Amino acid sequence: MTNDSGAAGIENAVSRASEPTQLRITDIRVATIRAQGIHPIIRIDTNQGVYGLGEVRDGAHPDTALRLKPLIVGQNPCNVEYIFRRIKRYGYESREAGGVCAIEIALMDLVGKVYGVPCYQLLGGKFRDRVRVYGDTPTPKDPTPENFRKVVKSRKDLGLTFIKFDLSARMFESHPGAMVGSDTKYEYPQYRQHHTPGRGAGARISEAGLEYVREVCAAVRDEVGPEISLCTDHFGEGFVTADEAIRIGQAIEPYNLAWVEDVLPWTDIQGHKKVADALLTPVAAGEDLYLFEGFQEAIETRAFDIIHPDMLSSGGLTETKKIADHAERYGIPTALHACCSPIAFMANVHLAAAIPSLMALENHALDIPWYTELVTGLEPKYMSDDGYVVVPDAPGMGVDIVEDAVREHLIDWSDYFAPTDEWNAERVGFLNHLVW
C-alpha cells in the first residue's frame, strides 16, 4: 500500500492546468478590433496549450508588443517580474507603453490559469467583491448646456452613481465670445494650441467663457442631483496654461465635482501642482504616465490629488498596484482610466478589487451593444443597477475570446491571432547589439 502522507501526498492532490516549472512561451499573436477605438488583443501561447490574453492600449500599434517577442519566447511565463524587468526598458509614456503592459497582463492571466486562481489573488487578494464604475459620456456635437444635460442623463438612467462629462478647453474656440484675442485665421490648424486660452497670441478666456462653463456644470448638476458624483474629462488637454486652468477650476467649484482631469500636459508635474494647490476641487491625472518612476514625483510632491493611471500605459497589473499603494501612503486615492475591450476591462476589475484606496473604475464602452459578445465570462448585463461590476472568481481574468465575434469586429488590416514568425529575429532596433 502506497503511503501518500506528507509532501508527496499534497503534491499528488494538487490539480494543475499545466506543469508550471516546465512551461515555456512559444509565441505571441495579435487580433486587432475596432470598438471605442483600435484595440490590439494579444495572446501569449505556451508549450502546454495554456495561453494568456492581454491588450495593447487603445490607439497604440500592436508592433509595440510584437517587437518584444524575442525577449519573451522560451521564458517561463510564471516569472512575471523577471520578464517585466527584461522588457520594461523598451516601453515609454502613453501609447508607447502598450506592448510592455499588454505582455504583463497576458502573463498574469496565464499564471492565474496555471494555478487556478483569479488575478486579484496574485496581487495580494481583494478589498471588495464589487467595483464601482464611473461612466464616460460622449461630447455633444453641439456643446450646449442642455445637450450636456442629455448625455449625462443617459448615464444616470443606467443606474450609474458616478459620471464623467467632457469639459474641454477646445469648447471655448466654438462658443461665441468665450475668448479674447483668439484670431488664428492665418495659422496652420496644428498650431492652434498656441492661440488657445493663455498661450501664444495672448488669448484669454473671457468672463462670458467662464459663465458658459458655469452654465454647463449647473445644468449637469441639476440633472443628476447631489447624490451622484460628477467629474470632468479633457479639462485642459494641454491647451491652457496653469493660470487659465485655475480660472476655470475656480469658476466651477460651486458644483462640487469629484475631480477635474488632465488639466495640463502629463509631463508638466510642477504645473499640475500649481493648479492642485490653487483649487479646492481635486485634480486627477496620470493616464499617460509610465511605471512607478513616472508617478513618483507627482505623488511625493502631491501634484495630483487623485492618481488616474491607465494600466495599459502605467505598467499592467502588478506595477499599477505598486503605484496605487505608494499613492495611498501619501493620502492620495486612485481612480482607474480605461478605454478598452472586455479583456483589459476585466483586468482592470481585478486590479480595482486589489486597490484599497480605489475611488472608481472607468467604463468607456457603454454605447457599444455587442461589447460583451466578444468574450465568455461577461454577462450581457454585467453592470448592476447601481453601477457596480462583480469581481469574478474564475482563474486568471475570468474571460476568454469568442472567435466568431472577434473576427466580425477585426480591423481591416488585422489577422486573427496568426503566427508572427516575422518577429522571431531580434529586430526591436533599440538593443545595441541588434540591427534591422
N, C-alpha and C positions, 0 to 999 in steps of 0.2 A: 504494500500500500504506500502510495506516494505521500510524503509529508509536505503540504503546501503552506505550512506556517511561516511566519516571519516575512522578510523582504521578498522572497521568491513567491509567496502566496499573494502578496499585494501586487506584484508585477503581473502575475497571471490574471488577476481580477480586473486590471485596468483595461477598459475598452478604448482603443485608439482608432482614429480615422486613418492614421498612417504611422510609420515608424520615424519619429521626429529626428533622431540622430542621423538617419540616412537620407533625409530629404535634401534635394538639390533643385535649384531653379534651372529650368531648361529653356524658357522663352518668355518674352514679354510681347503681348499683342494688343491691338487697339481697335475699337469701333467708335467712331465719332458721330454723335447725333446732334440734331438741332432742336432745342426746346426754348428756354428763355434766351439762349444764345447758342454758341457752339460748345459742346461738352464732349471732350475725348474721354472715353471709358477705357481703362487698361485692364488687362488680365495677365497675371503672373502665373505661369504654368510650372509644374514640378514633375519630377521623375516618378511620382507615386499617384499621379492623377488629380490630386487635390490642387485647387487653384485659389488665388485671392483676387478680389476686384478693387480697383481704385479709380480715381478720377483726376484728370488734369483740370486746372481752373478754367472757368468759362472764358472763352476768347483766346486762350493760350493754345499754342500748336502742339500736337501730340509728339512732335520730334523732341520736345524738351524732356520727354520720358524715354523715347526710343534711343536717343543718343547715349543714354546711360546703360544700355543693355550689356555691353561687355564688362561693366563693373559689377554686375549682379549675377549673371549666368554662372552656374557652378557653385554659387554660395548656398549655404543652408539658410532658408528664409526665416528660420526661428531666431537667427541672430540679428534681430531688427536693429538694435542700437549700433552694432558694428557696421551693418550695411548703410545705415543712415549717415554715420560719420564718414563713410567712404564716399558717398555721393553728394553730401550737402554742400561741399565747396563749389559744386558746379551749378548751383542754383543762385538766384538773385531775387531782388524785390519784385513784388507784384506778379505778373504772369510768368516771368522767367523762373519763378519758383515751382511752376506747375508740375514738372516731371518728378522732381525730388519728392514733393508732397504726395503725389499720386502713388509713387512706389511705396512710400512708408505706409500709406493707408492699406494698400493691397497686401503688404506683408502682415499687417496686424489682422486683417480679415483672414488671411491664410493661417496664421498661428492660432487664432481663435477656433477655426475649423479643426485644426490638427488636434488640439487639446480639448475640444468640445466645450469651450467657454465663450460667452459674449465678449465683445471688445472692451466694454466698460470694465470688465473684471481684470483685464490686462493693464488698466490704468489705475488700479487700486480699489476698484469697487465703485458703487454708485451712491449718490447722496439723495436721489429722488427716483420714484418709479414713473413719473410723468414729467415731460419737459414742456415748459411754457413757450408758445410760439408767438413771435411778433410778425404781423403780416405786412409785406411790402405792397404798395399801391402804385399803379401807373400814373405818370404825369398827364394831366388833362391836356388834350390838344389845344384847347382854349383855356388857359390857366386863370379862369375867374374864380373868385371865392365860392360861388355856387357850384361850379364844377368840381372843385376840391371837396366840397361837402359830399357830392355824389360818390366820388371814388372811395372816400373814407367810409361812407355808409355801406358800400358793398362789402367791406371787410367786417364791419360791425354786424351785418346781417349773417355772417358766417359764424358768429359767436366769439370772435376774437376779442380779447381784452387788452391787447397791446398792438398798436397800429402805427406804421411809419408812412409819412407822406413826403413828397419831394418839395423842397423849398429852395429852388436853385437860384444862384446868382444870375444865371442866364435869363431868368424871367424878367429882370429889370430892363433888358435890351428891347423887349417887345411891348412892355407896358408904357403907355403914353405918359410922359412927364416924370418917369421914375428915376431918371438920371440927369445929371447936369454935366455938360461938357463931354458929350459922347459921339461927336461927329467922326465917323470912320469911313466915309464914302470912298476915299482914295486908298484904303489899306486892303491888303490881301486878307481873306477871311481867317486864315490860320493865325494871323497876328492880332485878332480882335481882343485877345485877353489883355493886351497892353492898354486897352482903352476901356475896359470894364471897370467897375467901381474901385476907385483908389489907385489905379495903375496908369502908367504911360502918360496919356494926354491930359491928365488932371481930372478925369471923370470921377464924379462922386454920386452917391445915392442921394436923391432929393428927399425932402420931407414927404412929398407925395409917394415916393417909393417906399419909405418906411411905413406910411399909412396903408399902402397896398398889402404888405406882408402882415400887418396887424389884422387887416380885414380877412385875409386868408386864414390865419390862425384862429380868429374869432369864430369864423364860420365852421371850421373843423371842430373846435372845442364845443361849440353849441350843438353840433350834430351828435357827438358821442357822449356828451355829458362828463361829469367829473370822475366817474367810476373807471373810465378807460384810460390807459397810459398812451400818450402820443409822443412820437419823436419825428425828427426830420432828417431826410437824406439830401445829399448833394448841396449842403448848406453853403459852402464856399466854392468847392470844386477847383480850387486853385486860381479862381478868377477875381478874388477880392483880397485886399490887404488885411492884416490883423485888425487895424483900426476900423475898417468898414465892417468886418465880421462882428466886432464888438458893438458897433452901432445897431446892426440888425438884431443881434442877440439881445441887447438891452430893450429894443423895441417890443420884442415878443415875450419877455419874461412874465407878464401877467397871465399867460396862458399855461404856465406850469408844465412845460414839456419835460419828458423824461431825459431827453438829450437832444443836442444838435450835433450832426455828424459831418465829419470831413470838412471842417471849417477852412482848412488851408492845405497846401500840398503835403503829402505824408512825410516828405523829407524835412519839413520845417518844424522841428521839435520845439525850438525856442518860441516861434510864433504861436504854436498851439498853447504853450504855457502862458503867454501873454493874454490870449483870449480866455483861457480857462480861469486865470486869476481874476479877470475883469467881470466875468459873468457869474450869476447865481445859477443859471441853467447849466447842467453838466455838459461837458464836451466829450464826445466819443470819437475815437479814431483808431486806425491801425490795420485796416483791411488789406493794405498793400505791403505791410512790413514783413520781413523775413527773419525767422529764427529768434531765439531768446535774445541774442545780442541786438537785434533790430528794435526790440521793445524796451530794452533795459534802461536807456536814458529817459524815455518818456515816462516810464513807471517810477523810477527813482527820483526824478525831479517833479513828479506829479503834473506833467504837462497834459496828460489825459485824465479826465475824471472817471472815464469808463474805457477800458480797453475793448477793442472791437475787431479781433482777429478774424481773418478768413483762413480756416485750417488748410485750404488749398494753396495758400501763399505763406502762411506762418510756419509751416513745417510738419503738417499732418497731426495725427492724434497725440502722440507722446510729447512732442515739442510744444504743442499748444497748451497741453495740460501743465507743463512746466512754466510756461509764460503766465498762465492764469493763476497758478499757485504763488508765483512771485508777486504778481499784482496784488493778490489778497494780503500779502504781508504788509503792503503799504496802504491798505484800506480801499483798494480800487477794485470794483466788481468787473465782471466780464459779460459782454453780450457777444454773440457769435454771428458774424456775417456769413450768409450762404446764398449763392445763386448757382444752382447745380441740379444735376439729375438725382433720381432717388438713391443712387449709390452713395454719393457724397452726403446727401441729406441724412441718410441713416447713420453714416459715420459720425456726422455732427450730433445726432441724437445720443449716441453712445458717449461722445465727448462731453456733451452738455450734462448728461447724467452724472459724470465723474467730477465736475467742477463745483466745488462747494459754494462759490460766490457768484453763481450764474444769475443773470437777470432774465435773458430770453434768447431764443434761437430764431433766426430769420427764416421765413418761408417765402420764397420768391416765385413759387410755381402755382399759385392759387388760381390762375386763369388758364391752366393747361389741362383740358379734360381727360387726356389719355396718360397723364403722368404716372399713375400707379400701374398702368398696364405694362410698363417696361420691366417690372420685376415681380418675382414672387416674394411673399413675406410682408407685403404692404397692402393692406386692405383699401378698397376704394374710398371708404370713409375712415381714413387713418387719423384724422384730427377730430377730437371730441368737440361737443357743442360749446364748451367753454374755452376752446383754443389751446388744448394740450395734445401732445403725442405720447403714447405709451412707449416706454423703453423696452425693446424686445429682449428675451432671454435666450434666443436661439444662438448657436455658435457663430463666431465671427460677427459680421454686421447684421446677420439675420435675413439678408435678402440675396436673391440670385437673379440672373438675367433671364428674361423671356425672349428667346431668339427671334421669333416672328415679329414681335412688337419693336424690338431694337432695329431689326432690318428695315422695317417700314419707315423708321424715322432717321436712318443714316443720312448724313450729308452726302452730296453728290460724289465727292472725291474719296470717300471712305469705304474701305472693305469691312467685312465683319470678322474681326479677330483673325485676319490672315497671317501666315508666317511672316516673320520680319528678318529673314536671312540677310537682307542688305545691310542690316545694322550689326551683324556678327563681328565685323572687324572693329577695332577700337578707333572710331572716327570722330570722337567727340570734339576734337580740334583744340580743346583747351587743356590737354595733358601735354606737358613739354616734350615727351619722347614720341609723340604721335604726329602723324602727318595725314592730310586728306588724300 
